[in-house]
Every structure is written in structure tokens, then in C-alpha cells.
Amino acid sequence: MSDDIKNRIVHAARGLYLERGPEAVTMRAVAKRVGVTATALYRHFVDKEALLTEVVGEGSRLLGSHLFRALEAPTALDRLRATAMAYLDFAAAQPQAYRALFDPVDAGGDVSPVQRQRGAVSRFLRDRVREAMDAGVVAQGDPEGAALTLWSLLHGLASLHHAGITRMEWLRERALTHLLDGIVVAGERSIEA
């Protein structure tokens, strides 16, 4: 029963978060949605930040499982491409979790749970780019900048998918091929999945 209540709390918090942003997630508003007292929420979460961390963490765990499968690819270039495809597959398969991780804009001086999770994704992408640079299959340069360019492309493609753009498979293949063709070292241009 306790896990059921906790799941209902997280579900209600996620709904508020997606509908009206993180500021709408108050313990009182979540409790009202679940049909319990605000005090009951504190048996499961010490405060709002802990609840938001769980909401975002759920999506982060799902994204992580998609991304880590890319590490099974045989070469650095294959892992980079598989990482990009895994990101897009996650965005398509888990649109609510994706939105909870990437759509809201955070304000304030403290690092929020969402910002921490975004940082982990950024580091994962940067590590794949750096790995491909170290293997000599991607042009040497700034791995941080190249990862940011890749992430921007991926986020844009995910947003287009969520907006209902048709021919998404064609678009993502074309965009990734074009981007990777621009950074792949000559002689390593075979990037077919």
C-alpha cells in the first residue's frame, strides 16, 4: 500500500510539473490531487525538492537505460551514433519523462534536480564525442562544443517529433548523417547503423 501511495504522489507531482511547471508542485497541491493530507506526503518525501528529485529521477533512469545500451556498440563512432539514436528513441517512447527532464526552464541560484540531470546527459554526450576524438574517427577539437552542437540537434529533432512532424525517421537519419559527416575524419565516413 505504501508503494502505491508513493507512486500516486509521484504521478500527481509529475502531472502538475508538466501542466504548470515546477513552481506549481507544492505539497498541498500534490496532496489534493492524490486525495490525502499534505502531512501524509511527508511520510514519503522530506520536502518538495525530494519529490521533484524523484519525478525527474524517474525520467533520468529511463533515459540512462536507453543511453547505456549505446555503450554496447563495437566502435567509438558506432557508440556516438547509437547514443544519438538512443536519445531520440527515448524522447519518442517516453514523451512525458522527456518533457520533465528537458522542457521547463529553471530559475534561481541553486542547482535544481532537473539541472543536475541535464548535466549528466551533457557529460554522457561529451564523453562519447571525446571517445570518438581520441579514437581518431572524429575531427579533433572542442568536445564540449561538439557535444553541445549534437545535443542541440537532438533536442530540436525531439521537439519536432513531439510537435507531430511527419517523416521523422527520414528527418533524423538525414540530420544525424549530415552532422556526423561534418565531423567524421576522412576514411571513416561509413556511419550507417
C-alpha positions in Angstrom: 0.0 0.0 0.0 2.8 2.4 0.8 4.4 2.0 -2.6 1.0 2.5 -4.2 0.6 5.9 -2.4 4.2 6.9 -3.2 3.6 6.1 -6.9 0.4 8.1 -6.9 2.2 11.0 -5.2 4.9 10.9 -7.9 2.4 10.6 -10.7 0.4 13.6 -9.3 3.6 15.7 -8.9 4.6 14.9 -12.5 1.2 15.9 -13.8 1.4 19.3 -12.0 5.0 19.7 -13.1 4.1 19.1 -16.8 0.9 21.2 -16.7 2.1 24.3 -14.9 5.8 24.0 -14.2 7.9 23.2 -11.1 6.5 26.1 -9.1 3.1 24.5 -9.2 4.3 21.4 -7.4 3.5 22.2 -3.8 3.0 19.6 -1.2 -0.5 20.9 -0.6 -1.4 20.8 -4.4 0.0 17.2 -4.8 -1.8 16.0 -1.7 -5.1 17.4 -3.0 -4.6 15.6 -6.3 -3.8 12.3 -4.5 -6.7 12.7 -2.1 -4.6 12.7 1.1 -3.4 15.3 3.6 -0.2 17.2 3.0 1.2 15.6 6.1 0.8 12.2 4.5 3.2 13.2 1.8 5.9 13.9 4.3 6.0 10.2 5.2 7.3 9.5 1.7 9.2 12.8 0.9 11.0 15.1 3.3 10.2 18.2 1.1 9.3 19.5 -2.3 12.8 19.2 -3.6 12.9 15.5 -2.7 9.6 14.9 -4.5 10.9 16.8 -7.6 14.1 14.8 -7.5 12.0 11.6 -7.7 9.9 13.0 -10.5 13.0 13.9 -12.5 15.0 10.9 -11.4 12.4 8.6 -12.8 12.8 10.1 -16.3 16.6 10.2 -15.8 16.7 6.5 -15.0 14.7 5.7 -18.1 17.0 7.9 -20.3 20.0 6.4 -18.7 18.9 2.8 -19.6 18.5 3.9 -23.2 21.9 5.7 -23.3 23.9 3.0 -21.6 22.7 0.5 -24.2 24.7 2.6 -26.8 27.9 1.6 -25.0 27.5 -1.9 -26.4 28.2 -0.7 -29.9 31.6 -2.0 -31.2 33.4 1.2 -32.1 33.7 4.8 -30.8 31.8 6.1 -33.9 29.1 3.5 -33.6 28.7 4.4 -29.9 28.4 8.1 -30.7 25.7 7.3 -33.3 24.0 4.8 -31.1 23.9 7.4 -28.3 22.2 9.9 -30.6 19.7 7.4 -31.7 19.0 6.2 -28.1 18.4 9.8 -27.0 15.8 10.2 -29.8 14.3 6.8 -29.2 13.8 7.8 -25.5 12.2 11.1 -26.4 9.8 9.4 -28.8 8.9 6.5 -26.4 8.7 8.5 -23.2 7.5 11.9 -24.1 6.3 12.8 -20.6 9.6 11.8 -18.9 11.5 13.6 -21.7 9.5 16.8 -21.1 10.0 16.6 -17.3 13.8 16.5 -18.0 14.2 19.0 -20.7 11.2 21.3 -21.3 11.0 23.5 -18.3 13.3 26.5 -17.7 14.7 26.6 -14.2 15.1 29.8 -12.3 17.0 30.6 -9.2 20.6 30.4 -8.0 20.5 26.8 -6.7 21.1 23.8 -8.9 17.8 22.1 -9.3 17.2 18.3 -9.7 16.4 19.0 -13.4 19.7 20.9 -13.9 21.7 18.1 -12.3 20.1 15.5 -14.6 20.7 17.7 -17.6 24.3 17.9 -16.6 24.6 14.1 -16.5 23.2 13.9 -20.1 25.6 16.6 -21.2 28.6 14.7 -19.7 27.5 11.4 -21.3 27.3 13.1 -24.8 30.6 14.9 -24.2 32.3 11.6 -23.2 31.1 9.9 -26.4 32.4 12.8 -28.5 35.7 12.8 -26.7 36.0 9.0 -27.1 35.4 9.4 -30.9 38.0 12.1 -31.0 40.5 10.0 -29.0 39.9 7.1 -31.4 40.7 9.4 -34.4 37.3 8.9 -36.1 36.0 12.4 -35.3 38.0 15.6 -36.1 39.9 16.9 -33.1 38.5 20.0 -31.5 36.4 21.0 -28.6 34.5 18.0 -27.3 32.3 20.2 -25.1 31.3 22.4 -28.1 30.8 19.4 -30.4 28.6 17.7 -27.8 26.6 20.9 -27.3 26.0 21.0 -31.1 25.0 17.4 -31.1 22.7 17.9 -28.1 21.1 20.9 -29.7 20.4 18.9 -32.9 18.9 16.0 -30.9 16.7 18.3 -28.7 15.5 20.0 -31.8 14.6 16.7 -33.5 12.8 15.5 -30.4 10.9 18.8 -30.2 9.9 18.4 -33.9 8.8 14.8 -33.2 6.6 16.0 -30.2 5.1 18.7 -32.4 3.9 15.9 -34.8 6.3 16.4 -37.7 5.8 13.6 -40.1 8.7 11.7 -41.8 10.6 11.8 -38.5 12.6 8.7 -39.3 13.8 10.2 -42.5 14.5 13.6 -40.9 16.5 12.2 -38.0 18.6 9.9 -40.3 19.3 12.8 -42.6 20.1 15.3 -39.9 22.4 12.9 -38.0 24.2 11.8 -41.1 24.7 15.4 -42.1 26.1 16.4 -38.7 28.3 13.4 -38.4 29.6 13.8 -42.0 30.8 17.2 -40.9 32.9 15.9 -38.0 33.9 12.4 -39.1 37.6 12.1 -40.2 38.0 11.2 -43.9 38.3 7.5 -44.4 35.8 6.8 -41.5 32.7 8.1 -43.4 30.8 4.8 -43.3 28.4 5.7 -40.5 25.5 3.5 -41.4 23.8 2.0 -38.3 
